Amino acid sequence: MQSVNTEKPAVNTKTHPKWKHNILVIEDEPEVRESYIDMFDFLGFKVDVAENGMAGLEKLKKKPYQIVFTDLNMPVMDGLQTLRLIKKNYPDTEVIVITGFATIENAIKAMKQGAFDYITKPVSFEHVRIVLNRCIQTINARRENQQLKDLNDRLRELNEIKNKFITLTNHELRTPLAVLKGYFDLLSMELKEIPTPELINEYMGIIQSTINEMSEMVENMHDLSLLNNYTQQLAKKKYKINQLILNIYKKMKSLFELRKIDFSYRLDPRDPLVLIDPQKMEKAVRELVQNALKYTPENGKVLLRVKLDLNKNLVYLSVADNGIGIPHDKLGLIFEPFYEVQNEMHHSSSKVEFMGGGIGVGLSMVKEITEAHGAELTVESTPGKGSIFTIILKAVD
């Protein structure tokens, strides 16, 4: 039996980085396993042990290990086979092999197969400390590089979002401003003569409508600033979800009539109660209905529905349409801020028109409000056939 050299040099474990490093030692001899536990404890690490390669692989299935020390000469599964399987299934795990001088050729084979390093028997604290520190530095450098890559990717993503925001906001603001300026100029010219009250009322109505549109746009931008912050702003109370549906239907029915779209609702006869902020939840559902309106062609259908599942004690609030649908590969993107089905360079501003756009924060806001309520938001969609957005809430007594 090859034992561990227990001569203990001074070791400064505070020099080890603070990232967590799980260590597994695979050794078939019980006495040697115990000595490894003592040695790593002295070095400042708690380790797990396994009696052979097969047992070690079972431990790797249950817990992530950044570093594995394994003997090469073991029964059941030798160290080389263990190394190959670890590197195949857990490529980021570093493996350090332990070998006797008589099997140094196997240590070289292990290095060629992906081992980080090898340690010869009898194992000394100093040698383990040096190899372990170097291994940890390598792992940490890899982690830091990945973090930098992730940060760079995020910065690029944020830059794209910023550019989209500038493009969409520029378009959204320029259109109503042009309308305001045009009708203001017309009104100014008409006032030089004696305009009819009907003409003044017509122009003022258009100006008022445009001002309302811009106010809503500013409100949407305010909503954007609240993303990720809805939880702290909820004023929850027990509320009949059927009533919320009726409120939305009454407010939005005329928009669907303009587009010749069949807009209907189906309430649950049990009139379920939910714990919500009525104003915020109505805003979220209204946005889903608005979305259905914009992406459903004329003569299409939009259904607003409430269904109570008593077995699960859940309320399903869904908005279904038979519109253009969403491609499967885009379903993960639609809740991102500023995402739109069409390219922002071909953006069209409208609350009602088919494929009309906004600043692209609506579905992001719906997701945030839903999650702030502890609810779930799901979407099912088939291109060319339509979409179903569902908010799943807990029913209350």
C-alpha atoms as a printed R data frame, in Angstrom:
    type eleno elety resid chain resno       x      y       z
1   ATOM     1    CA   MET     A     1   0.000  0.000   0.000
2   ATOM     2    CA   GLN     A     2   1.282  3.475  -0.929
3   ATOM     3    CA   SER     A     3   0.482  5.855   1.919
4   ATOM     4    CA   VAL     A     4   0.369  9.618   1.951
5   ATOM     5    CA   ASN     A     5   3.423 11.494   3.212
6   ATOM     6    CA   THR     A     6   2.071 13.315   6.266
7   ATOM     7    CA   GLU     A     7   4.857 15.867   6.594
8   ATOM     8    CA   LYS     A     8   2.932 19.148   6.769
9   ATOM     9    CA   PRO     A     9   4.525 22.313   5.352
10  ATOM    10    CA   ALA     A    10   3.129 25.750   6.133
11  ATOM    11    CA   VAL     A    11   0.133 26.370   3.897
12  ATOM    12    CA   ASN     A    12  -1.719 29.668   3.508
13  ATOM    13    CA   THR     A    13  -5.213 28.583   2.491
14  ATOM    14    CA   LYS     A    14  -6.381 32.225   2.417
15  ATOM    15    CA   THR     A    15  -4.595 32.595  -0.922
16  ATOM    16    CA   HIS     A    16  -7.199 30.282  -2.487
17  ATOM    17    CA   PRO     A    17  -9.877 32.161  -4.445
18  ATOM    18    CA   LYS     A    18 -13.318 32.359  -2.865
19  ATOM    19    CA   TRP     A    19 -15.205 30.596  -5.633
20  ATOM    20    CA   LYS     A    20 -16.539 27.275  -4.469
21  ATOM    21    CA   HIS     A    21 -14.618 24.234  -5.685
22  ATOM    22    CA   ASN     A    22 -16.090 20.802  -4.986
23  ATOM    23    CA   ILE     A    23 -13.382 18.145  -4.818
24  ATOM    24    CA   LEU     A    24 -13.793 14.388  -5.211
25  ATOM    25    CA   VAL     A    25 -11.056 11.861  -4.372
26  ATOM    26    CA   ILE     A    26 -11.281  8.380  -5.925
27  ATOM    27    CA   GLU     A    27  -9.086  5.841  -4.090
28  ATOM    28    CA   ASP     A    28  -9.675  2.121  -3.499
29  ATOM    29    CA   GLU     A    29  -7.688  1.700  -0.235
30  ATOM    30    CA   PRO     A    30  -9.653  2.812   2.872
31  ATOM    31    CA   GLU     A    31  -6.596  3.938   4.882
32  ATOM    32    CA   VAL     A    32  -5.318  6.065   2.015
33  ATOM    33    CA   ARG     A    33  -8.774  7.598   1.507
34  ATOM    34    CA   GLU     A    34  -8.815  8.645   5.156
35  ATOM    35    CA   SER     A    35  -5.358 10.175   4.861
36  ATOM    36    CA   TYR     A    36  -6.518 12.208   1.841
37  ATOM    37    CA   ILE     A    37  -9.477 13.510   3.855
38  ATOM    38    CA   ASP     A    38  -7.088 14.651   6.608
39  ATOM    39    CA   MET     A    39  -4.684 16.209   4.123
40  ATOM    40    CA   PHE     A    40  -7.333 18.233   2.280
41  ATOM    41    CA   ASP     A    41  -8.876 19.251   5.585
42  ATOM    42    CA   PHE     A    42  -5.484 20.635   6.576
43  ATOM    43    CA   LEU     A    43  -5.322 22.502   3.260
44  ATOM    44    CA   GLY     A    44  -8.716 24.042   3.992
45  ATOM    45    CA   PHE     A    45 -10.965 21.885   1.801
46  ATOM    46    CA   LYS     A    46 -13.771 19.452   2.579
47  ATOM    47    CA   VAL     A    47 -13.701 16.594   0.086
48  ATOM    48    CA   ASP     A    48 -15.926 13.694  -0.896
49  ATOM    49    CA   VAL     A    49 -14.419 10.262  -1.515
50  ATOM    50    CA   ALA     A    50 -15.262  7.187  -3.610
51  ATOM    51    CA   GLU     A    51 -13.774  3.684  -3.457
52  ATOM    52    CA   ASN     A    52 -13.501  3.161  -7.237
53  ATOM    53    CA   GLY     A    53 -14.151  4.774 -10.603
54  ATOM    54    CA   MET     A    54 -17.705  3.462 -10.880
55  ATOM    55    CA   ALA     A    55 -18.621  4.884  -7.470
56  ATOM    56    CA   GLY     A    56 -16.935  8.160  -8.398
57  ATOM    57    CA   LEU     A    57 -19.022  8.500 -11.562
58  ATOM    58    CA   GLU     A    58 -22.176  7.889  -9.539
59  ATOM    59    CA   LYS     A    59 -21.214 10.772  -7.239
60  ATOM    60    CA   LEU     A    60 -20.607 13.012 -10.258
61  ATOM    61    CA   LYS     A    61 -24.172 12.351 -11.414
62  ATOM    62    CA   LYS     A    62 -25.518 13.713  -8.135
63  ATOM    63    CA   LYS     A    63 -23.215 16.670  -7.506
64  ATOM    64    CA   PRO     A    64 -21.038 18.925  -9.664
65  ATOM    65    CA   TYR     A    65 -17.328 18.518  -8.919
66  ATOM    66    CA   GLN     A    66 -14.825 20.981 -10.310
67  ATOM    67    CA   ILE     A    67 -11.783 18.852  -9.379
68  ATOM    68    CA   VAL     A    68 -11.301 15.075  -9.198
69  ATOM    69    CA   PHE     A    69  -8.217 13.323  -7.821
70  ATOM    70    CA   THR     A    70  -8.114  9.696  -8.932
71  ATOM    71    CA   ASP     A    71  -5.706  6.821  -8.435
72  ATOM    72    CA   LEU     A    72  -4.744  5.080 -11.681
73  ATOM    73    CA   ASN     A    73  -4.429  1.542 -10.363
74  ATOM    74    CA   MET     A    74  -7.869  0.492  -9.044
75  ATOM    75    CA   PRO     A    75 -10.222 -2.506  -9.301
76  ATOM    76    CA   VAL     A    76 -13.687 -2.378 -10.952
77  ATOM    77    CA   MET     A    77 -12.691  0.573 -13.155
78  ATOM    78    CA   ASP     A    78  -9.125  1.821 -13.500
79  ATOM    79    CA   GLY     A    79  -8.103  5.467 -13.427
80  ATOM    80    CA   LEU     A    80  -7.648  5.857 -17.194
81  ATOM    81    CA   GLN     A    81 -11.148  4.602 -17.965
82  ATOM    82    CA   THR     A    82 -12.523  6.782 -15.173
83  ATOM    83    CA   LEU     A    83 -10.696  9.790 -16.642
84  ATOM    84    CA   ARG     A    84 -12.069  9.151 -20.132
85  ATOM    85    CA   LEU     A    85 -15.658  8.940 -18.881
86  ATOM    86    CA   ILE     A    86 -15.319 12.038 -16.700
87  ATOM    87    CA   LYS     A    87 -13.918 14.137 -19.569
88  ATOM    88    CA   LYS     A    88 -16.593 12.807 -21.920
89  ATOM    89    CA   ASN     A    89 -19.537 13.553 -19.622
90  ATOM    90    CA   TYR     A    90 -18.140 16.458 -17.569
91  ATOM    91    CA   PRO     A    91 -15.609 18.229 -19.830
92  ATOM    92    CA   ASP     A    92 -15.174 21.205 -17.477
93  ATOM    93    CA   THR     A    93 -14.174 18.982 -14.544
94  ATOM    94    CA   GLU     A    94 -10.411 18.923 -14.051
95  ATOM    95    CA   VAL     A    95  -8.894 15.512 -13.276
96  ATOM    96    CA   ILE     A    96  -5.594 15.027 -11.449
97  ATOM    97    CA   VAL     A    97  -4.244 11.474 -11.524
98  ATOM    98    CA   ILE     A    98  -2.192  9.855  -8.775
99  ATOM    99    CA   THR     A    99   0.370  7.261  -9.811
100 ATOM   100    CA   GLY     A   100   3.415  5.339  -8.601
101 ATOM   101    CA   PHE     A   101   6.799  5.725 -10.312
102 ATOM   102    CA   ALA     A   102   6.381  2.248 -11.797
103 ATOM   103    CA   THR     A   103   3.323  3.389 -13.756
104 ATOM   104    CA   ILE     A   104   4.593  6.777 -14.949
105 ATOM   105    CA   GLU     A   105   3.791  5.778 -18.546
106 ATOM   106    CA   ASN     A   106   0.108  5.609 -17.602
107 ATOM   107    CA   ALA     A   107   0.370  9.099 -16.119
108 ATOM   108    CA   ILE     A   108   1.652 10.364 -19.473
109 ATOM   109    CA   LYS     A   109  -1.248  8.581 -21.204
110 ATOM   110    CA   ALA     A   110  -3.603 10.277 -18.768
111 ATOM   111    CA   MET     A   111  -2.185 13.712 -19.646
112 ATOM   112    CA   LYS     A   112  -2.755 13.002 -23.344
113 ATOM   113    CA   GLN     A   113  -6.362 12.048 -22.566
114 ATOM   114    CA   GLY     A   114  -7.137 15.329 -20.831
115 ATOM   115    CA   ALA     A   115  -5.840 15.037 -17.255
116 ATOM   116    CA   PHE     A   116  -4.879 18.391 -15.763
117 ATOM   117    CA   ASP     A   117  -1.734 17.004 -14.098
118 ATOM   118    CA   TYR     A   118  -0.404 13.983 -12.229
119 ATOM   119    CA   ILE     A   119   1.009 13.434  -8.750
120 ATOM   120    CA   THR     A   120   3.441 10.640  -7.931
121 ATOM   121    CA   LYS     A   121   3.367  8.480  -4.812
122 ATOM   122    CA   PRO     A   122   4.180  8.846  -2.008
123 ATOM   123    CA   VAL     A   123   1.940 11.905  -2.125
124 ATOM   124    CA   SER     A   124   3.248 14.992  -0.319
125 ATOM   125    CA   PHE     A   125   1.258 17.928   0.993
126 ATOM   126    CA   GLU     A   126   3.469 20.404  -0.844
127 ATOM   127    CA   HIS     A   127   3.032 18.719  -4.209
128 ATOM   128    CA   VAL     A   128  -0.754 18.511  -3.755
129 ATOM   129    CA   ARG     A   129  -0.894 22.156  -2.662
130 ATOM   130    CA   ILE     A   130   1.048 23.351  -5.713
131 ATOM   131    CA   VAL     A   131  -0.979 21.305  -8.203
132 ATOM   132    CA   LEU     A   132  -4.272 22.157  -6.492
133 ATOM   133    CA   ASN     A   133  -3.561 25.896  -6.475
134 ATOM   134    CA   ARG     A   134  -2.598 25.821 -10.144
135 ATOM   135    CA   CYS     A   135  -5.744 23.858 -10.977
136 ATOM   136    CA   ILE     A   136  -7.938 26.319  -9.067
137 ATOM   137    CA   GLN     A   137  -6.291 29.261 -10.836
138 ATOM   138    CA   THR     A   138  -7.034 27.622 -14.200
139 ATOM   139    CA   ILE     A   139 -10.676 27.004 -13.268
140 ATOM   140    CA   ASN     A   140 -11.101 30.549 -11.971
141 ATOM   141    CA   ALA     A   141  -9.520 32.025 -15.099
142 ATOM   142    CA   ARG     A   142 -11.957 30.015 -17.196
143 ATOM   143    CA   ARG     A   143 -14.857 31.249 -15.070
144 ATOM   144    CA   GLU     A   144 -13.685 34.848 -15.333
145 ATOM   145    CA   ASN     A   145 -13.353 34.539 -19.106
146 ATOM   146    CA   GLN     A   146 -16.877 33.143 -19.318
147 ATOM   147    CA   GLN     A   147 -18.177 35.976 -17.145
148 ATOM   148    CA   LEU     A   148 -16.474 38.519 -19.406
149 ATOM   149    CA   LYS     A   149 -17.953 36.821 -22.462
150 ATOM   150    CA   ASP     A   150 -21.417 36.839 -20.878
151 ATOM   151    CA   LEU     A   151 -21.028 40.523 -19.969
152 ATOM   152    CA   ASN     A   152 -19.914 41.389 -23.498
153 ATOM   153    CA   ASP     A   153 -22.855 39.473 -24.937
154 ATOM   154    CA   ARG     A   154 -25.198 41.313 -22.578
155 ATOM   155    CA   LEU     A   155 -23.666 44.680 -23.518
156 ATOM   156    CA   ARG     A   156 -24.179 43.912 -27.200
157 ATOM   157    CA   GLU     A   157 -27.766 42.914 -26.458
158 ATOM   158    CA   LEU     A   158 -28.371 46.125 -24.490
159 ATOM   159    CA   ASN     A   159 -26.861 48.165 -27.309
160 ATOM   160    CA   GLU     A   160 -29.233 46.511 -29.790
161 ATOM   161    CA   ILE     A   161 -32.149 47.217 -27.453
162 ATOM   162    CA   LYS     A   162 -31.052 50.852 -27.150
163 ATOM   163    CA   ASN     A   163 -30.876 51.235 -30.936
164 ATOM   164    CA   LYS     A   164 -34.314 49.640 -31.326
165 ATOM   165    CA   PHE     A   165 -35.722 51.949 -28.676
166 ATOM   166    CA   ILE     A   166 -34.306 55.023 -30.428
167 ATOM   167    CA   THR     A   167 -35.659 53.889 -33.807
168 ATOM   168    CA   LEU     A   168 -39.134 52.998 -32.538
169 ATOM   169    CA   THR     A   169 -39.471 56.009 -30.240
170 ATOM   170    CA   ASN     A   170 -38.352 58.367 -32.998
171 ATOM   171    CA   HIS     A   171 -41.033 56.949 -35.302
172 ATOM   172    CA   GLU     A   172 -43.728 56.861 -32.633
173 ATOM   173    CA   LEU     A   173 -43.142 60.499 -31.669
174 ATOM   174    CA   ARG     A   174 -42.641 61.921 -35.155
175 ATOM   175    CA   THR     A   175 -45.943 60.567 -36.519
176 ATOM   176    CA   PRO     A   176 -48.341 62.212 -34.013
177 ATOM   177    CA   LEU     A   177 -46.220 65.378 -33.920
178 ATOM   178    CA   ALA     A   178 -46.570 65.662 -37.693
179 ATOM   179    CA   VAL     A   179 -50.353 65.257 -37.346
180 ATOM   180    CA   LEU     A   180 -50.498 67.904 -34.614
181 ATOM   181    CA   LYS     A   181 -48.422 70.354 -36.603
182 ATOM   182    CA   GLY     A   182 -50.432 69.768 -39.776
183 ATOM   183    CA   TYR     A   183 -53.817 70.354 -38.176
184 ATOM   184    CA   PHE     A   184 -52.535 73.256 -36.097
185 ATOM   185    CA   ASP     A   185 -51.312 74.923 -39.301
186 ATOM   186    CA   LEU     A   186 -54.677 74.248 -40.979
187 ATOM   187    CA   LEU     A   187 -56.518 75.675 -37.993
188 ATOM   188    CA   SER     A   188 -54.272 78.752 -38.008
189 ATOM   189    CA   MET     A   189 -55.060 79.376 -41.681
190 ATOM   190    CA   GLU     A   190 -58.789 78.846 -41.146
191 ATOM   191    CA   LEU     A   191 -58.809 81.299 -38.242
192 ATOM   192    CA   LYS     A   192 -57.656 84.062 -40.595
193 ATOM   193    CA   GLU     A   193 -61.144 83.836 -42.042
194 ATOM   194    CA   ILE     A   194 -64.332 82.879 -40.234
195 ATOM   195    CA   PRO     A   195 -64.238 79.086 -39.764
196 ATOM   196    CA   THR     A   196 -67.398 77.089 -39.241
197 ATOM   197    CA   PRO     A   197 -67.947 75.545 -35.792
198 ATOM   198    CA   GLU     A   198 -68.126 72.124 -37.453
199 ATOM   199    CA   LEU     A   199 -64.684 72.555 -38.985
200 ATOM   200    CA   ILE     A   200 -63.178 73.780 -35.720
201 ATOM   201    CA   ASN     A   201 -64.718 70.833 -33.873
202 ATOM   202    CA   GLU     A   202 -63.369 68.406 -36.462
203 ATOM   203    CA   TYR     A   203 -59.829 69.785 -36.227
204 ATOM   204    CA   MET     A   204 -59.942 70.002 -32.436
205 ATOM   205    CA   GLY     A   205 -61.172 66.412 -32.248
206 ATOM   206    CA   ILE     A   206 -58.241 65.182 -34.314
207 ATOM   207    CA   ILE     A   207 -55.793 67.266 -32.269
208 ATOM   208    CA   GLN     A   208 -57.281 65.951 -29.013
209 ATOM   209    CA   SER     A   209 -57.099 62.361 -30.280
210 ATOM   210    CA   THR     A   210 -53.450 62.827 -31.236
211 ATOM   211    CA   ILE     A   211 -52.633 64.348 -27.846
212 ATOM   212    CA   ASN     A   212 -54.280 61.345 -26.176
213 ATOM   213    CA   GLU     A   213 -52.194 59.040 -28.351
214 ATOM   214    CA   MET     A   214 -48.997 60.815 -27.300
215 ATOM   215    CA   SER     A   215 -50.060 60.703 -23.650
216 ATOM   216    CA   GLU     A   216 -50.547 56.959 -23.937
217 ATOM   217    CA   MET     A   217 -47.116 56.689 -25.523
218 ATOM   218    CA   VAL     A   218 -45.552 58.542 -22.588
219 ATOM   219    CA   GLU     A   219 -47.460 56.214 -20.252
220 ATOM   220    CA   ASN     A   220 -45.991 53.227 -22.104
221 ATOM   221    CA   MET     A   221 -42.515 54.659 -21.646
222 ATOM   222    CA   HIS     A   222 -43.293 55.042 -17.962
223 ATOM   223    CA   ASP     A   223 -44.351 51.383 -17.939
224 ATOM   224    CA   LEU     A   224 -40.984 50.544 -19.454
225 ATOM   225    CA   SER     A   225 -39.225 52.237 -16.540
226 ATOM   226    CA   LEU     A   226 -41.284 50.089 -14.152
227 ATOM   227    CA   LEU     A   227 -40.256 46.758 -15.660
228 ATOM   228    CA   ASN     A   228 -38.821 44.464 -12.954
229 ATOM   229    CA   ASN     A   229 -40.364 46.722 -10.318
230 ATOM   230    CA   TYR     A   230 -44.078 45.849 -10.338
231 ATOM   231    CA   THR     A   231 -43.968 43.604  -7.256
232 ATOM   232    CA   GLN     A   232 -43.395 46.551  -4.914
233 ATOM   233    CA   GLN     A   233 -46.266 48.513  -6.466
234 ATOM   234    CA   LEU     A   234 -49.149 46.047  -6.338
235 ATOM   235    CA   ALA     A   235 -52.286 46.982  -4.404
236 ATOM   236    CA   LYS     A   236 -53.832 43.522  -4.207
237 ATOM   237    CA   LYS     A   237 -57.387 42.775  -3.182
238 ATOM   238    CA   LYS     A   238 -59.971 40.052  -3.777
239 ATOM   239    CA   TYR     A   239 -61.613 40.692  -7.105
240 ATOM   240    CA   LYS     A   240 -64.152 38.961  -9.350
241 ATOM   241    CA   ILE     A   241 -62.268 38.115 -12.514
242 ATOM   242    CA   ASN     A   242 -65.513 38.067 -14.553
243 ATOM   243    CA   GLN     A   243 -65.939 41.764 -13.777
244 ATOM   244    CA   LEU     A   244 -62.445 42.529 -15.023
245 ATOM   245    CA   ILE     A   245 -63.273 40.807 -18.324
246 ATOM   246    CA   LEU     A   246 -66.510 42.781 -18.693
247 ATOM   247    CA   ASN     A   247 -64.672 46.059 -18.034
248 ATOM   248    CA   ILE     A   248 -62.159 45.323 -20.777
249 ATOM   249    CA   TYR     A   249 -64.837 44.190 -23.222
250 ATOM   250    CA   LYS     A   250 -66.861 47.392 -22.788
251 ATOM   251    CA   LYS     A   251 -63.796 49.619 -23.190
252 ATOM   252    CA   MET     A   252 -62.395 47.875 -26.266
253 ATOM   253    CA   LYS     A   253 -65.438 46.633 -28.194
254 ATOM   254    CA   SER     A   254 -65.565 49.708 -30.447
255 ATOM   255    CA   LEU     A   255 -61.983 49.161 -31.618
256 ATOM   256    CA   PHE     A   256 -62.877 45.685 -32.852
257 ATOM   257    CA   GLU     A   257 -65.953 47.046 -34.618
258 ATOM   258    CA   LEU     A   258 -63.708 49.436 -36.556
259 ATOM   259    CA   ARG     A   259 -61.672 46.474 -37.777
260 ATOM   260    CA   LYS     A   260 -64.723 44.242 -38.390
261 ATOM   261    CA   ILE     A   261 -63.392 41.611 -35.989
262 ATOM   262    CA   ASP     A   262 -65.732 39.431 -33.924
263 ATOM   263    CA   PHE     A   263 -64.824 40.211 -30.294
264 ATOM   264    CA   SER     A   264 -66.578 38.078 -27.663
265 ATOM   265    CA   TYR     A   265 -66.172 36.820 -24.110
266 ATOM   266    CA   ARG     A   266 -67.028 33.686 -22.157
267 ATOM   267    CA   LEU     A   267 -67.328 34.014 -18.384
268 ATOM   268    CA   ASP     A   268 -67.175 31.266 -15.778
269 ATOM   269    CA   PRO     A   269 -70.648 30.874 -14.180
270 ATOM   270    CA   ARG     A   270 -69.046 30.293 -10.764
271 ATOM   271    CA   ASP     A   271 -67.716 33.879 -10.840
272 ATOM   272    CA   PRO     A   272 -64.302 33.052  -9.281
273 ATOM   273    CA   LEU     A   273 -62.395 35.377  -6.984
274 ATOM   274    CA   VAL     A   274 -58.679 36.085  -7.385
275 ATOM   275    CA   LEU     A   275 -56.203 38.152  -5.373
276 ATOM   276    CA   ILE     A   276 -54.937 40.839  -7.740
277 ATOM   277    CA   ASP     A   277 -54.228 44.497  -8.245
278 ATOM   278    CA   PRO     A   278 -57.277 45.142 -10.493
279 ATOM   279    CA   GLN     A   279 -55.756 48.157 -12.217
280 ATOM   280    CA   LYS     A   280 -52.459 46.437 -13.035
281 ATOM   281    CA   MET     A   281 -54.069 43.156 -14.071
282 ATOM   282    CA   GLU     A   282 -56.569 44.955 -16.287
283 ATOM   283    CA   LYS     A   283 -53.645 46.753 -17.907
284 ATOM   284    CA   ALA     A   284 -51.948 43.417 -18.612
285 ATOM   285    CA   VAL     A   285 -55.063 41.746 -20.051
286 ATOM   286    CA   ARG     A   286 -55.924 44.833 -22.076
287 ATOM   287    CA   GLU     A   287 -52.465 44.667 -23.618
288 ATOM   288    CA   LEU     A   288 -53.055 41.032 -24.612
289 ATOM   289    CA   VAL     A   289 -56.381 41.995 -26.188
290 ATOM   290    CA   GLN     A   290 -54.727 44.925 -27.987
291 ATOM   291    CA   ASN     A   291 -52.077 42.548 -29.268
292 ATOM   292    CA   ALA     A   292 -54.750 40.158 -30.566
293 ATOM   293    CA   LEU     A   293 -56.508 43.055 -32.294
294 ATOM   294    CA   LYS     A   294 -53.350 44.183 -34.084
295 ATOM   295    CA   TYR     A   295 -52.384 40.742 -35.346
296 ATOM   296    CA   THR     A   296 -55.812 39.466 -36.397
297 ATOM   297    CA   PRO     A   297 -57.005 40.364 -39.923
298 ATOM   298    CA   GLU     A   298 -60.466 41.688 -40.745
299 ATOM   299    CA   ASN     A   299 -63.333 39.238 -40.228
300 ATOM   300    CA   GLY     A   300 -61.222 37.377 -37.695
301 ATOM   301    CA   LYS     A   301 -62.206 36.386 -34.160
302 ATOM   302    CA   VAL     A   302 -60.889 37.222 -30.686
303 ATOM   303    CA   LEU     A   303 -62.243 35.466 -27.587
304 ATOM   304    CA   LEU     A   304 -61.716 36.605 -24.002
305 ATOM   305    CA   ARG     A   305 -62.372 33.685 -21.645
306 ATOM   306    CA   VAL     A   306 -62.373 32.830 -17.919
307 ATOM   307    CA   LYS     A   307 -62.311 29.234 -16.695
308 ATOM   308    CA   LEU     A   308 -62.084 27.915 -13.114
309 ATOM   309    CA   ASP     A   309 -60.444 24.553 -12.414
310 ATOM   310    CA   LEU     A   310 -61.703 23.515  -8.970
311 ATOM   311    CA   ASN     A   311 -59.423 20.466  -8.779
312 ATOM   312    CA   LYS     A   312 -56.313 22.612  -9.152
313 ATOM   313    CA   ASN     A   313 -57.878 25.709  -7.577
314 ATOM   314    CA   LEU     A   314 -56.693 27.766 -10.545
315 ATOM   315    CA   VAL     A   315 -58.308 30.401 -12.741
316 ATOM   316    CA   TYR     A   316 -57.366 30.485 -16.428
317 ATOM   317    CA   LEU     A   317 -57.788 33.863 -18.110
318 ATOM   318    CA   SER     A   318 -57.131 33.520 -21.834
319 ATOM   319    CA   VAL     A   319 -57.102 35.703 -24.937
320 ATOM   320    CA   ALA     A   320 -57.483 33.619 -28.101
321 ATOM   321    CA   ASP     A   321 -57.376 34.812 -31.711
322 ATOM   322    CA   ASN     A   322 -57.279 33.316 -35.190
323 ATOM   323    CA   GLY     A   323 -54.711 35.812 -36.426
324 ATOM   324    CA   ILE     A   324 -51.291 35.468 -38.031
325 ATOM   325    CA   GLY     A   325 -49.775 33.398 -35.206
326 ATOM   326    CA   ILE     A   326 -46.166 33.358 -34.047
327 ATOM   327    CA   PRO     A   327 -43.352 31.220 -35.501
328 ATOM   328    CA   HIS     A   328 -42.187 28.577 -33.025
329 ATOM   329    CA   ASP     A   329 -38.613 29.910 -33.002
330 ATOM   330    CA   LYS     A   330 -39.879 33.390 -32.028
331 ATOM   331    CA   LEU     A   331 -41.950 32.359 -29.006
332 ATOM   332    CA   GLY     A   332 -38.984 32.875 -26.684
333 ATOM   333    CA   LEU     A   333 -38.441 36.420 -27.984
334 ATOM   334    CA   ILE     A   334 -41.896 37.970 -27.872
335 ATOM   335    CA   PHE     A   335 -41.632 38.929 -24.186
336 ATOM   336    CA   GLU     A   336 -38.332 40.766 -24.719
337 ATOM   337    CA   PRO     A   337 -38.557 44.588 -24.588
338 ATOM   338    CA   PHE     A   338 -38.866 46.215 -28.050
339 ATOM   339    CA   TYR     A   339 -39.352 42.920 -29.874
340 ATOM   340    CA   GLU     A   340 -41.824 43.166 -32.754
341 ATOM   341    CA   VAL     A   341 -42.906 40.681 -35.405
342 ATOM   342    CA   GLN     A   342 -41.954 43.068 -38.180
343 ATOM   343    CA   ASN     A   343 -38.581 44.786 -38.586
344 ATOM   344    CA   GLU     A   344 -38.425 48.106 -36.737
345 ATOM   345    CA   MET     A   345 -37.240 49.806 -39.949
346 ATOM   346    CA   HIS     A   346 -40.691 49.038 -41.433
347 ATOM   347    CA   HIS     A   347 -42.514 50.091 -38.292
348 ATOM   348    CA   SER     A   348 -46.134 51.252 -38.562
349 ATOM   349    CA   SER     A   349 -47.723 53.171 -35.696
350 ATOM   350    CA   SER     A   350 -51.268 52.233 -34.811
351 ATOM   351    CA   LYS     A   351 -53.393 50.868 -31.977
352 ATOM   352    CA   VAL     A   352 -55.980 49.464 -34.356
353 ATOM   353    CA   GLU     A   353 -54.545 48.816 -37.808
354 ATOM   354    CA   PHE     A   354 -53.516 45.312 -38.823
355 ATOM   355    CA   MET     A   355 -49.825 44.781 -37.907
356 ATOM   356    CA   GLY     A   356 -49.736 48.265 -36.364
357 ATOM   357    CA   GLY     A   357 -46.807 48.770 -34.011
358 ATOM   358    CA   GLY     A   358 -45.987 50.480 -30.754
359 ATOM   359    CA   ILE     A   359 -42.701 50.900 -28.898
360 ATOM   360    CA   GLY     A   360 -42.613 47.175 -28.248
361 ATOM   361    CA   VAL     A   361 -42.901 46.957 -24.466
362 ATOM   362    CA   GLY     A   362 -46.455 45.609 -24.202
363 ATOM   363    CA   LEU     A   363 -45.815 41.889 -23.807
364 ATOM   364    CA   SER     A   364 -42.787 42.568 -21.583
365 ATOM   365    CA   MET     A   365 -45.079 44.534 -19.308
366 ATOM   366    CA   VAL     A   366 -47.680 41.722 -19.343
367 ATOM   367    CA   LYS     A   367 -45.020 39.217 -18.294
368 ATOM   368    CA   GLU     A   368 -43.730 41.431 -15.482
369 ATOM   369    CA   ILE     A   369 -47.201 42.167 -14.093
370 ATOM   370    CA   THR     A   370 -48.169 38.487 -14.269
371 ATOM   371    CA   GLU     A   371 -45.015 37.327 -12.480
372 ATOM   372    CA   ALA     A   372 -45.370 40.093  -9.882
373 ATOM   373    CA   HIS     A   373 -48.734 38.523  -8.998
374 ATOM   374    CA   GLY     A   374 -47.083 35.120  -8.605
375 ATOM   375    CA   ALA     A   375 -49.087 33.985 -11.632
376 ATOM   376    CA   GLU     A   376 -48.017 32.158 -14.780
377 ATOM   377    CA   LEU     A   377 -48.179 33.379 -18.373
378 ATOM   378    CA   THR     A   378 -48.299 30.839 -21.199
379 ATOM   379    CA   VAL     A   379 -48.594 31.130 -24.970
380 ATOM   380    CA   GLU     A   380 -49.646 28.635 -27.627
381 ATOM   381    CA   SER     A   381 -49.399 29.641 -31.256
382 ATOM   382    CA   THR     A   382 -49.544 28.221 -34.771
383 ATOM   383    CA   PRO     A   383 -48.448 30.391 -37.703
384 ATOM   384    CA   GLY     A   384 -51.440 31.204 -39.890
385 ATOM   385    CA   LYS     A   385 -53.954 29.896 -37.352
386 ATOM   386    CA   GLY     A   386 -53.638 32.156 -34.319
387 ATOM   387    CA   SER     A   387 -52.469 32.400 -30.722
388 ATOM   388    CA   ILE     A   388 -53.737 31.807 -27.195
389 ATOM   389    CA   PHE     A   389 -52.213 33.781 -24.317
390 ATOM   390    CA   THR     A   390 -53.224 32.543 -20.865
391 ATOM   391    CA   ILE     A   391 -52.704 34.062 -17.427
392 ATOM   392    CA   ILE     A   392 -53.016 31.403 -14.704
393 ATOM   393    CA   LEU     A   393 -54.021 32.738 -11.276
394 ATOM   394    CA   LYS     A   394 -54.770 31.086  -7.949
395 ATOM   395    CA   ALA     A   395 -58.434 31.112  -6.983
396 ATOM   396    CA   VAL     A   396 -59.303 32.439  -3.511
397 ATOM   397    CA   ASP     A   397 -62.346 32.073  -1.273
